[in-house]
Each structure stands twice: as C-alpha cells, then as structure tokens.
Amino acid sequence: MLRTPGAWTFLAPAFAARLPYAMLSLGIVLLVLDTHGSYGTAGSVAAVSAVAQAFIGPQTGRLADRYGQAAVLVPTVIVHAVSVGALIALALGHAPVWTLFLAAAPAGASVPQVGAMVRSRWVAKLSAEGAAGGRSASALSAAKLNTAFAFESVTDEFTFVIGPVLAGAIATSVTPAAGLIAEAALTVVGGLAFAAQRRTAPARHPHQPGVRRVSALSSPGVRLLAGAFLGVGTVFGAMQVSVTAFTESVGQPGANGTVYGIFAGGSMLAGVLYGMVAWRRAARHRMLASYALLVVGCSTLWAMPNLVALSVAGLVCGLAIAPTLITGYTLVETLVADGAKTEAFTWLTGAIGLGLAAGSTVAGRLIDGHGPSAGFLVPMAGAGLGLVALVALRHLLIAPGAASTVVAGANDRSSAPQLVGAAKG
C-alpha cells in the first residue's frame, strides 16, 4: 500500500496537518483555565469549538468534493489561524466569556478535515490503479483500500495520543498560550503543504446545471453510521474525564496517562492487526461484531475496583475501537457516489467529535454528582444505543444496487455468489 506512487507525498504533510486536530480542545482548556480560572468556562469554550467543527466540517468536505481540496484548504487554514489568534488575544486580555465563544466557533469550524481528505485520496489512487489493471488488480486494490483505512485509523489514534501530550507539554513548559500557537502553526504549515500536493488529489465533481446535488447525509446508511460513530465519540470523551477522576480518587493522578494510554494503545494494536487480515466476512457483519465487543468492554468499566482492573477493561474497549472505525469508513465509501466521499468521511469524523464533546460533558456532571465511577456509565449508554441502532437498521448498510454490492464485497474478497446471498439477507 505504501509503495503506491505518490502516497508519501500526501501522507507526510497530512500527518503534520492532522496532529493539531487533537491539540485544539486541550489547548483551549489550558489557556482559558489559566486566564479565567474556571474549569466550567474552559470546558464550555472547548465544547463550542468541537460542536462547530462537527457541524461545519462536513460542509467543507462537501465543498472539497465540488471545488477541489486545495481550493478549500487554503482559505480554511487562514481563517483558522486568524480565529485561534483572536481567541488567544481575547483570553489573555481577560475579555468577557461570550467573546471567547465567538472566537472559538470559527476556530473549530475552520479545522481542516485532512483525515477525510486523505481517505478520499486513497480511494481515488487505489480505485484508479484497480481500474487500469483488470479484475485481479481491482481485487488487490480493494484489499489495499481496506489496509489503507486501517492505516488511517491507526494514524488517527496516534495523533489523539500524541496531540494532547504535545499541547500540554508546550503549554506547561512555555506559556498556556503556546499550546494554541503551536496548534495554529502546524495547521497552517501542514495544511498548505498538503494542499500543494495537487497531483494526488481526487478529481473535482463540479455542479452540473439541471442536476440536483445530493448531500452524503441523505443516504440512510450514512446517517446510521454517523449515529454509531457518535456513540464511539461518547466513549472517547467520557473515558478522558472518567479516567482522570478515577485516578485522582484513588490517590494516583499520575496514572491517568498510563491508563488512557493502554486504552489508546489497544486500539492502535487492533488497527494494525485488522489491516493485515484478508477478511472474508462482509463488512457490515464485522461492524456489528466489533461494535458488540465495544459494548461488552464499556459495560464493565463502572464496576472496576482498582486501576489494574480498569486498565484491563479499558484495553478490551480499545481493541474494539479501531476495527469499528475502520469498518465504518469502509462501509460509508460504498454508500455514496464519488462526488460525495469526502463529505461522507467528514460526517463520520464530525460525529466522533460531537460525541466526544457530549460524552465529556455528561460524564463530568455525573462525576460531580455521584462520584468517579458514575462517569463510566456514559460509554456504556452511548455505545449501547449505537449497537441497538446498528442491529435494528443493519439492512441500511448494504450499498444500493447490485453493482455497488459487488464492489462492497470485493473489499472483503468475497465471491459473487456469496455477495448475492448477503444482499438477499
């Protein structure tokens, strides 16, 4: 997969551009906490940024499908730098809280959706490679695409581990504002470098007169996957808050990073292994299995008596995260037309961000009122609802049309007869 011509030309700048994605929220919290002295205010400002990103991000993805990635990325990173700069200035000037909200909204809305754009580039590169090489090359490219999504999931997980650590280290060792300054600088440099790689960008799909352009969200399957990813986001958000509260309650606050690192490390390991397997089961069946494992892991968190037991339960949850995300991205790619793939990927990414904000907020309130273990009820509830929706509406995950079903099954190296049976089922 990594020997695909031109792959490294967009992967390297993409890593620099997507690292800030995981730095923004913590950077905002540390800065606002230092200048305004309130966890509630800091969390609310970060939540405004996350919600704006979740809802506006898919719109930038849709524009990227229509006008090209570079045409969207360049103004986006400029708006982001200006917005983050305004937020820093307002916070340092001890401006009223409502002005921080005004700056945080465009700062979150302008976060470049590089992860979705990279996945679109993989689809374009590998699909073209398969189409040019005949049936055997097409099957190989389909297998490579599954591996590519696994690689991207591991990269996402890595950035979510490293990003907050980097933002926190810079903010505490230099100044609270430095974390956000670094975030904005990486966004601009990485985003512009990624946008400059035009040769690997997917083809634009401009609007044609008389043809009604349909949003990726109009697909019932995309909406179902976005809801499922919302549940995954609540796991991320609630785990961050609840693990911190639990380690503090047992007198070992320094173990927070270790416990959460086991959770994230389990996901990274599962992503690597998942991408190495030539799966024969249909993707929608794998989605149900991995999501069910996630629910099992989350359902035990609240009852863990000590850090060792919590770490083991967290590891089980982590092992289910990456396979769930990889399979979700694999499925959504088959549910929409070429001109809506970036938007579709962005809806899933935005759903995770929205779930993260909701999960951390609800978990925080439960912890305040009922103790640290109560926060772990949020991952169980969020993932449980997601599983119920997936099981009840699993028929929506079948790509529309027999041809689309064949393409979807090729990703799993299934035979045509098996695909027909799966479609009928």
Salt bridges, closest charged atoms under 4 A:
GLU129 OE2 - LYS144 NZ 3.10
GLU152 OE1 - ARG18 NH1 2.59
ASP156 OD1 - ARG18 NH2 2.66
ASP156 OD2 - ARG119 NH2 2.75
GLU183 OE2 - HIS80 NE2 2.74
GLU333 OE2 - LYS341 NZ 3.18
ASP338 OD1 - LYS341 NZ 3.84
ASP412 OD1 - ARG286 NH1 2.29
